[in-house]
């Protein structure tokens, strides 16, 4: 790209930026400024991952309960025992 083309693109960008600033200064104007997707916090992402892991665990547990014909009460006792012994958090 030659210097004239770079200068032309810079001017276009500068004009667009100036126009956006003018739009921001107008009261009650509808802004037509493109934005990206909403930014999600790290805490939200971690919470979502935790929820997905929990759902995967529950699905796998239900599958195993069905495969080995174990009732909920029996599995609940087993999980409490494992938790008490410190084998699961």
C-alpha positions as CSV (number, residue, x, y, z in Angstrom):
1,X,0.0,0.0,0.0
2,X,1.5,3.3,-0.9
3,X,1.6,6.4,1.2
4,X,-1.3,8.1,-0.5
5,X,-3.5,5.1,0.2
6,X,-2.5,5.0,3.8
7,X,-3.2,8.7,4.2
8,X,-6.6,8.3,2.6
9,X,-7.5,5.4,4.9
10,X,-6.3,7.4,7.9
11,X,-8.5,10.4,6.9
12,X,-11.5,8.1,6.5
13,X,-10.9,6.6,9.9
14,X,-10.4,10.1,11.4
15,X,-13.6,11.3,9.8
16,X,-15.6,8.3,11.1
17,X,-14.2,8.9,14.6
18,X,-15.0,12.6,14.5
19,X,-18.6,11.7,13.4
20,X,-19.0,9.2,16.2
21,X,-17.9,11.8,18.7
22,X,-20.4,14.3,17.3
23,X,-23.1,11.7,17.6
24,X,-22.2,11.1,21.3
25,X,-22.5,14.8,22.0
26,X,-26.1,15.1,20.6
27,X,-28.8,14.8,23.3
28,X,-31.4,12.2,22.7
29,X,-29.8,10.8,19.6
30,X,-29.9,7.2,18.7
31,X,-26.3,6.0,18.4
32,X,-25.5,3.8,15.5
33,X,-22.0,2.9,16.7
34,X,-21.2,-0.8,16.2
35,X,-20.3,-2.7,19.3
36,X,-19.0,-6.1,19.8
37,X,-20.5,-8.9,21.9
38,X,-21.0,-8.1,25.6
39,X,-17.9,-8.6,27.7
40,X,-18.4,-11.4,30.3
41,X,-16.6,-11.4,33.6
42,X,-14.2,-14.1,34.6
43,X,-16.5,-15.0,37.5
44,X,-19.4,-15.5,35.1
45,X,-17.3,-17.7,32.9
46,X,-16.1,-19.8,35.9
47,X,-19.7,-20.1,37.2
48,X,-20.9,-21.3,33.8
49,X,-18.1,-23.8,33.6
50,X,-18.9,-25.1,37.1
51,X,-22.5,-25.5,36.2
52,X,-21.6,-27.4,33.0
53,X,-19.3,-29.7,35.1
54,X,-22.1,-30.3,37.6
55,X,-24.6,-31.1,34.9
56,X,-22.1,-33.5,33.3
57,X,-21.5,-35.2,36.7
58,X,-25.2,-35.5,37.4
59,X,-25.8,-37.0,33.9
60,X,-23.0,-39.5,34.4
61,X,-24.2,-40.4,37.9
62,X,-27.8,-41.0,36.7
63,X,-26.4,-43.2,33.9
64,X,-24.4,-45.2,36.3
65,X,-27.3,-45.5,38.7
66,X,-29.5,-46.8,35.9
67,X,-26.8,-49.2,34.6
68,X,-26.2,-50.7,38.1
69,X,-29.8,-50.5,39.2
70,X,-29.0,-48.4,42.3
71,X,-31.7,-46.4,44.0
72,X,-31.2,-42.7,44.8
73,X,-31.2,-43.3,48.5
74,X,-28.3,-45.8,48.2
75,X,-26.3,-43.5,46.1
76,X,-26.9,-40.6,48.4
77,X,-25.6,-42.6,51.4
78,X,-22.5,-43.6,49.4
79,X,-21.8,-40.0,48.4
80,X,-22.2,-38.8,52.0
81,X,-19.9,-41.5,53.2
82,X,-17.3,-40.6,50.5
83,X,-17.6,-36.9,51.4
84,X,-17.2,-37.6,55.1
85,X,-14.1,-39.7,54.5
86,X,-12.7,-36.8,52.4
87,X,-12.6,-38.6,49.1
88,X,-14.8,-36.0,47.4
89,X,-15.2,-32.3,48.1
